[in-house]
């Protein structure tokens, strides 16, 4: 049945946003997304630009770093063996079962305390609601753009690349541009919307029939960070205001007044303890998210841990009520991260869990000092 094409679109559109806050760090996701005060990988600019003040090398390049996220169906494969061909049957199978598929690539570089990253991603999220009158929520995004920023270490207590102890306070700012082709809408599977889905045509035409539109936006981020370093140990506290203006996408005029889903502005507070020696590494992190909104504390709270050797570590986390776990391998020019995690898809605390996997591969990373 052609309505199944919509699910195919979700998987075929797996090119990456898993959340309304932009690209996520795979390591961060497996540590409960408690990453505001860590931000020490290639995704710094997506969490806190002030963390660029901690960049220890003169130049770092990450040329190829695709990641894939999707719904974890391995735990219940039998459920999807026989896909129903009626709206009622679909509702019984998929009601309150979030479907997600995404892939992103964000190659970038860091030069001293300056950073730049391209944004190339696509994603599709589907959620069926209301068993009596099935409604399908669709959030489809295809993004292209970039983000760039820098950090300014302040005062006499700056930490240089060779410094083993001391304190540092940094302020950071970044700017981003996103051109988004997508759709954020709800469709009825018992009315005329179903006719649109069943209309003859190629699978690639479904998005156009549903009303995909294009929009663009400039956004700005700002961050603060204070670091206390004592030998191999670091304590970091960070504060970041993200997507300050990326909530306003200018969309091309269309007859149905459709729009794309905007990024969600947020103010996040994080704390982290990091330890790294020639043999071992460990990280413990805490985040309190979206201080600019009224929410229950547990809905805001994230926590993460990473323990292991310098080349292999295990990751675990707690993201607003849902657990995550995985492994990370780092052998220089090759990095691999994989695991399972859960996120909230119902707009509250532990209402609807979206169970997902993430697979990340980074090739040919290198750093050097001038």
SVG drawing of the C-alpha trace seen along z (x, -y; Angstrom):
<svg xmlns="http://www.w3.org/2000/svg" viewBox="-13 -40 68 52">
<polyline fill="none" stroke="black" stroke-width="0.4" points="0.0,0.0 1.3,-3.4 0.8,-4.9 3.8,-2.7 5.9,-4.9 5.7,-7.5 7.6,-5.2 10.0,-4.6 10.5,-8.3 11.4,-8.5 14.2,-5.9 15.3,-7.2 15.4,-10.7 18.0,-9.4 20.6,-11.9 19.9,-14.0 18.4,-15.9 17.3,-13.9 16.1,-16.8 14.8,-20.4 18.1,-21.8 20.3,-21.0 23.0,-18.3 24.0,-16.3 27.3,-14.8 27.1,-11.0 29.2,-10.6 27.0,-13.2 23.8,-11.3 25.2,-8.2 26.0,-10.3 22.5,-11.5 23.2,-14.5 24.8,-16.1 27.4,-17.8 27.2,-21.6 30.3,-21.6 32.1,-18.8 32.0,-19.9 35.5,-18.6 34.8,-16.9 34.0,-18.1 30.5,-19.2 31.6,-22.0 29.8,-24.7 26.5,-22.9 26.7,-23.0 28.8,-25.9 31.1,-28.2 32.9,-29.2 34.4,-25.6 36.6,-26.7 38.8,-28.4 39.8,-24.9 41.1,-23.8 44.6,-22.4 46.0,-22.2 46.8,-25.0 44.9,-23.3 42.4,-20.4 40.6,-19.1 37.6,-16.8 37.0,-16.2 34.5,-13.3 32.2,-12.4 28.9,-10.9 26.5,-9.7 23.2,-7.7 20.4,-7.6 17.2,-5.7 14.4,-3.9 15.6,-0.8 13.3,2.0 15.6,4.9 13.8,5.5 10.5,6.2 11.0,7.2 8.0,9.5 5.7,6.5 6.5,5.2 6.4,8.5 3.0,7.9 2.3,4.2 -1.5,3.5 -3.2,2.0 -6.0,0.0 -5.8,-3.2 -7.3,-1.4 -4.7,1.4 -1.9,-1.1 -3.1,-3.0 -3.2,0.2 0.4,1.0 2.0,-2.5 -0.1,-4.4 2.3,-6.4 5.3,-4.6 7.7,-7.3 9.6,-6.6 12.8,-8.3 15.6,-8.1 18.4,-10.6 22.0,-11.0 24.2,-14.0 27.7,-15.1 29.3,-18.1 32.9,-18.4 34.8,-21.2 38.0,-22.7 39.4,-24.4 42.2,-27.0 43.4,-28.1 40.1,-29.4 38.2,-29.7 35.9,-27.0 33.9,-26.4 31.6,-23.5 29.5,-22.8 25.9,-21.5 24.5,-18.9 21.7,-16.9 18.3,-15.4 15.8,-13.8 12.3,-12.4 10.2,-11.9 6.7,-10.4 4.3,-9.9 0.8,-8.4 -1.8,-9.7 -5.5,-9.0 -6.6,-5.4 -10.2,-6.4 -9.3,-9.1 -5.7,-8.4 -3.5,-11.5 0.1,-11.4 2.5,-14.1 5.4,-14.6 8.6,-16.6 10.8,-16.3 13.9,-18.4 16.7,-18.8 19.3,-21.3 22.3,-22.9 24.4,-25.6 27.3,-26.4 28.2,-27.5 31.2,-29.5 32.4,-31.0 35.3,-31.9 36.1,-32.0 37.9,-34.7 39.9,-33.6 39.8,-36.3 42.2,-37.5 45.7,-36.5 44.7,-32.9 44.7,-31.6 45.6,-28.0 48.0,-27.4 48.4,-24.2 51.3,-23.1 49.9,-24.3 48.9,-21.6 47.4,-23.6 45.4,-26.8 42.1,-28.5 40.5,-30.0 37.3,-31.9 36.1,-32.1 33.3,-33.9 32.2,-32.6 29.9,-33.6 28.9,-31.9 26.7,-32.5 24.9,-30.0 23.0,-30.0 20.5,-27.2 18.6,-26.7 15.9,-24.2 13.6,-22.3 11.0,-20.5 7.6,-20.1 6.0,-20.2 2.3,-19.3 -0.3,-16.8 -2.3,-14.7 -5.6,-12.7 -5.5,-9.1 -9.3,-8.9 -10.0,-12.0 -8.8,-13.7 -5.2,-13.7 -5.2,-10.0 -6.1,-10.5 -3.0,-12.7 -0.9,-9.9 -2.5,-7.3 -2.3,-9.3 -0.5,-7.7 3.0,-8.8 6.7,-8.1 7.8,-7.7 9.9,-10.8 6.7,-12.8 5.1,-12.2 7.0,-15.0 5.9,-17.5 2.2,-16.4 2.3,-16.8 3.5,-20.4 7.2,-20.6 8.4,-24.2 11.8,-26.0 13.0,-28.5 16.1,-30.0 17.3,-31.6 20.4,-33.2 21.0,-32.2 23.4,-33.2 24.7,-31.4 26.6,-32.7 28.4,-30.9 30.4,-31.2 32.8,-28.7 35.1,-28.5 37.8,-25.8 39.9,-24.7 42.7,-22.4 45.0,-20.4 47.3,-18.0 45.2,-15.4 42.0,-16.6 39.6,-19.4 36.4,-20.8 34.3,-22.8 31.1,-24.8 29.4,-26.1 26.4,-28.2 25.1,-28.5 22.3,-30.3 21.6,-28.6 19.6,-29.4 18.8,-32.9 17.2,-33.9 17.0,-30.6 13.4,-30.2 12.3,-32.5 12.6,-30.9 11.6,-33.0 9.6,-30.6 8.7,-31.0 5.1,-31.9 2.8,-29.0 -1.0,-28.7 -1.5,-26.5 0.7,-28.7 2.8,-25.7 6.1,-26.1 9.2,-24.3 9.9,-23.3 12.1,-25.9 15.1,-25.3 14.2,-25.7 16.0,-28.4 17.4,-27.3 19.6,-28.3 21.6,-25.4 23.7,-25.0 26.3,-22.2 29.0,-20.9 31.7,-18.3 34.7,-16.6 37.2,-15.3 40.3,-13.2 42.8,-12.0 46.2,-10.4 48.4,-8.5 46.5,-5.3 43.0,-6.2 40.2,-8.7 37.0,-9.4 34.2,-12.0 31.2,-12.7 28.8,-15.4 25.5,-17.0 23.2,-19.3 20.1,-21.3 18.5,-22.3 16.1,-24.9 16.3,-27.3 14.3,-29.8 11.1,-27.6 8.8,-26.3 9.5,-22.6 9.7,-20.0 13.3,-19.6 13.5,-15.9 12.5,-17.0 15.5,-19.3 18.0,-17.0 20.7,-15.0 23.7,-13.1 26.5,-11.2 29.6,-9.1 32.5,-7.8 35.2,-5.4 38.0,-3.6 41.4,-3.7 42.5,-6.4 41.5,-4.4 38.4,-2.6 35.7,-3.7 32.2,-2.8 29.5,-5.5 26.3,-5.7 23.7,-8.4 20.3,-9.5 18.3,-11.9 15.2,-13.3 14.0,-9.8 15.5,-7.6 18.8,-5.6 21.6,-5.4 24.7,-3.3 27.4,-2.5 31.0,-2.3 33.6,-4.7 36.8,-3.7 39.5,-6.3 42.6,-5.1 43.8,-8.4 42.5,-8.8 39.6,-6.6 36.8,-7.1 33.8,-4.9 30.9,-5.4 27.8,-3.2 25.0,-2.6 21.4,-3.0 19.6,-5.9 16.1,-7.2 14.6,-10.7 11.2,-12.2 8.9,-12.5 5.7,-13.5 6.6,-16.9 6.7,-16.1 8.4,-13.9 8.4,-10.2 5.2,-10.5 6.4,-8.9 9.9,-7.4 11.6,-7.3 14.1,-4.4 17.0,-5.0 20.4,-3.8 23.4,-5.9 26.3,-4.8 29.1,-7.3 32.3,-7.1 35.0,-9.8 37.9,-9.3 41.2,-11.1 41.0,-13.5 44.3,-15.1 45.7,-17.8 49.1,-19.6 50.8,-22.5 52.6,-25.2"/>
</svg>
